[in-house]
Amino acid sequence: AQRVLADRLGRAPDYTYWYGHSGGARLGKLVNYNHYRTGANTGTDGEPVIDGIIVDDSGAGLYLPHVYRDGEDILFATAADRAAFVPMLEIAHQLYINDRNDPVPEWVSTSFLINKYRNAKALYDKGLGDRFRFYEVRGISHDGGEDLPDQRRGDTEILPLWQLMDGFIGLLDQWVSASRQPPATRSDWIELGDADGDGLNENPAVAFPQVACPLGVYYPFPPSSGRIGETAFAGFDGESEEPFDGRAVQKGDDGYPHIAIATFADMNRNGYRDLRETVTGAWRRLELIGPDEQFSRARYVRCVEDAVAKLASAGFIAPPVAGHYVERARRAPLPDWVR
């Protein structure tokens, strides 16, 4: 790839980055994790072949940075091994929550998200915090909507991850090319998000404006398909029942849906299935408005402006994307059930 660019552009690239999603993300990890044994990331000039890595929702949250010899974890045990670790951003899709029943070592979980958490914490514990960042993104499962027009198909609705990925690429490039440290790790797991150890999460997971200023909830396993890796959307309409997801909806011999296991979108986080809130009710619960306030377009625009400003100041979204969100909040029609 470097030679192709050199032939076509007349000069070799200054930097080479690895982007991998799912299985490709696992291999990206191995570029860093396996270097200690093989020197796999060193070119003939003695410099890294890959200068920086974006790990995008690695498959099952693997691999984890452990190599055991005689019962001792030897991976990144020396300064030289740690020095060979190139800057790496890991993007974790929070709603990719599938579990597996595979036999695993005690330090591996059958939960994909937990593995991502453990991977990040292990790297920090091994002294690689100056070369690694972990960004957990709310409201999105394994797919980023790239192959769907307008990120929709039937009842499948996926947030456009590319709008954040553009920012992540820029952060990695500035980290490698200009030694500009990216923002701190962001996660809803307090072990990662609590930067100063005071018991408060100063750096919660990254939230799209659609999640920070919700008109409803994105949840995994669309009802019509139960397809892993995708999401659906349920609006705060104030009257419908909270929806079942598609994992346990089966058609019986009579052709009607039968619920084998109650797997539902808990939109108000109260632990049981009930009726949906109105947008006003949800915003009061989330403390986006006061207990006596009503949802309004003005409050919605203000919320989106604030959410976009936070994303832009961290470098997670580019100015054109930020402007798009604000303009849409100001002018796009709200759903007719919003109140």
Salt bridges, closest charged atoms under 4 A:
ASP14 OD1 - ARG11 NH2 2.91
ASP56 OD1 - HIS93 NE2 2.68
ASP57 OD2 - HIS93 ND1 3.55
ASP57 OD1 - LYS116 NZ 2.47
ASP57 OD2 - HIS142 ND1 2.58
ASP73 OD2 - HIS66 ND1 2.74
ASP73 OD2 - LYS126 NZ 2.74
GLU90 OE2 - LYS29 NZ 3.59
ASP102 OD2 - ARG100 NH2 3.03
ASP125 OD2 - LYS121 NZ 2.97
ASP150 OD2 - ARG152 NH1 2.77
GLU157 OE2 - ARG152 NH2 3.07
ASP188 OD1 - ARG138 NH2 2.84
GLU230 OE2 - ARG153 NH2 2.82
GLU230 OE1 - ARG227 NH1 3.30
ASP237 OD2 - ARG276 NH1 3.98
GLU241 OE1 - ARG273 NH2 2.93
ASP245 OD2 - ARG247 NH2 2.77
ASP254 OD1 - HIS258 NE2 3.08
GLU277 OE1 - ARG285 NH2 2.86
GLU293 OE1 - ARG299 NH1 2.73
GLU305 OE2 - ARG330 NH2 2.88
ASP306 OD2 - LYS310 NZ 3.36
GLU327 OE2 - ARG331 NE 2.27
